Amino acid sequence: MDGLSVRVTDTCFGPFAVVADDDAVVEAAWLREEPDVERIRNNRNGSRASRRLAEQAIEEIRAYFRGDLSSFTVPVRTRGTAFQEAVWQALCAIPYGETATYGDIAQRIGRPAAVRAIGQANRANPVAVIIPCHRVVGKGSVLRGYAGSAIDIQQGLLALEQGSFLLLPQMFDLIRQ
């Protein structure tokens, strides 16, 4: 991770890490397993510019979880196929507190038959939360999965954005952890 800076913050859903280079955040992800946490925590410092961006991203993530931020300003850079990049750009157009279906995203990028591919691109999003893949739901607003299989996190993020986070009883156990 030469030249990259990593910062980790604790959330009610577990540790969340951001990785930045000198120009942008290049990765943001939940650390769900201890080996990931240790690997990330041991590779934290890059250049002054990358440290500044990683710290800015973490401050924005914390503000988001406090309910004080609905739009991220930290620069982000992704590297995906042209199709993935189109999907990720469409995700950024979903307003805070709202959702879109996989079919909606397929229509927005002009690929109405690519619903399953939208799901795969969504799963490959390298910058979770900042690129709001959690706002994509199945037909009929059914939660289909998030960050692999973390529907609880997706449900919590949507509840946070819709102002009903504390109304979900199953989330109280996650907050206490």
N, C-alpha and C positions, 0 to 999 in steps of 0.2 A: 504493500500500500504506500509506496514511496510517493511523496507529493500530495497524498490524500490525507484529509483529517476526518476523524470519526468522533462523533459525540453521541452519547446515549442519555436518554431521560427515562425515568420511570413513569408509567401511566397506570391507570386503573386496569388496563388490559395487559400489563407486563411491560418489559423494557422495549423501547423504540429507538432505533439507531438511524442517524443520518451520516452520509458520507459525502464529502465535498472535495472538489479540486479547487484550483485557483479562481475558476470562473463560475461554477455552478454546483448545485447539489446533483449528484449523479446516482444516488441510491438513498432510499428511505424504507425501512422495513421493521417489522416486528421481530424481536428475537425470542423465538418460541422454545428453543432448546439450549441448555447450558453450554454445550460446545460453541454455539454461535455467539453467545454472550461473551465468553472468555476470549474467543478469537478477536472479536470487535474491540473489547475493552483493552486488549494488549496492543492494538494498532491505532493509536489515537492522534498523533501529531504529524502534520505535514508542514506546509509553508504557512507563513503568517496569513496570507490571503485565504487559504483553504480553511484555516482555523476560524477566521472571522466569519466566513460563510456558513460553516458547520454550526457555529454558536448562534448566528442569526436564525438559522433553520430551527434549531432546538428552541429558541425563545419563541418563535412563531408557533411551533407545535404546542408548547406549553400554553400560550395565549389561546390557541384553538381549543384546547381541552378545558380551559377556564370559561370558555364561551365568549371570549373577548375578541376573537378573530374569525372572520368568515371568508377571507380571501388572502391567500399567501402572496408575498411579494418577493421572496427569495428566488433567485434565478435557478432554473432547472434545465438539465440537459439529459436527454435520453438517446439511446442508440438502439434502434429497432428496425424492422423492415418498414417499407413505405406504408404498408397496411397497418402495422402496429402504431406507427407514428400518427397516422390519421385517426385511429381509434383513441389514442391517448389525448390528442388535441380535442376530439369531440367530448371526452370525459371532462375536460377543463371547462367546457361550456355549460355543464349541468350546474344550475344555480345551487348555492348553499341551501340546505334544508329540503331540497327537492330530489326526486329520483327520475331515472329514465330506464326503459327496458333495453335488453339486448337488441330487440327489434328496432327500437327508436334510434339507437346508435347506428345500426346497420343502414337505416334510411338516411340518417344525417350524413353519412360518408358516401352515400350513393351506391351501396352494396347491399340491397335489401335481402338477398339470399344468403348472406354471410353471417347469420345469427350465431352459429356455433363458433365460427372463427373470431367473432367479436368476443365471445367468452374466453377463448384462448389468449387473445391479445390483452384482455382485461387481467387475466391471471398473470401474464408476463410483465405487467406494469412494474418498473423498477423503483418507482418513487411513490410508495403508498401514502395515503392521506393527502399529500400535497397535490398529486394528480388523483382526483377523487373517484377511484374505481369502486369504492364502497357505495356510491350513489347509483350503481347499476343493479337492477333487480330483474327477476324473471317476469314473464307475462302474468298479469294479475297481482303484481307487486310481491311475488313470492321471492324470498331470499334463497339464492342458489349456491352461495358459497363466497367466501372472501379470504384472501391470503391463504389459499389452499383449501382449508375447511373451517375457517374461523367465523362461522355465522354469528356467534355471540359478539364478536368485535364489530362486524358489520351492523348488527342490530343496535349495538351501543352507540356507534358513530352516528347512525341515522337518528336515533333518539336524541342524542346531544344536539344535533343540528336542528331538530324540530322542536327543541325546548322541552322535551318530555323525558329526559334521561333519568331523572329520579323517580319517574312513575313506573319504571320497569322493575318489579320485585326481584327477578332473577339477576339483575345487575348489582344488587347490594352486596352479594357475596364476592363479586369481582372487585368492587371498590375496597372492600376490607382486606383483600389479599396484598 
